């Protein structure tokens, strides 16, 4: 779902007109119309106001329902490769230095990174968003 469609849906769910929403976000009705029809997108400051107005994390406002090929590659290059690297280091510690406890810990951390990398990113982004909203 595009950001324009998401904005339109949020506004309709709240039961407000484009004029009312524009007033709260401090933009024109035409700007709202442009956003909802994907002719333009809100800037960072406007996104923060929208996020605060609807009381939703910025990530939920901006998220895409499907991964693009670039996002899939980014996901694989971070979580998967980092996790496997940590597991290999753990195996190296266990085999060559007989540090079985450190080996086990690094293998667990590596496996968790592989499995939960996407979720960890979402948690971090939501925490950052909530921190920024509290500063405003």
Number of C-alpha atoms within 10 A of each C-alpha: 10 16 19 20 14 18 19 19 13 14 17 12 9 11 11 12 13 18 15 14 19 17 12 11 18 11 14 15 16 12 16 23 17 15 20 21 16 13 11 14 16 17 8 10 10 14 16 20 18 20 19 17 12 14 10 15 19 22 15 13 18 15 13 13 8 9 11 10 9 9 11 11 11 12 17 15 12 14 22 18 15 17 23 17 15 20 21 16 17 23 20 15 18 17 12 8 10 12 14 15 12 15 22 16 14 22 21 16 17 23 19 14 21 19 14 12 19 14 11 14 13 13 13 11 16 17 13 15 18 15 11 11 16 9 7 8
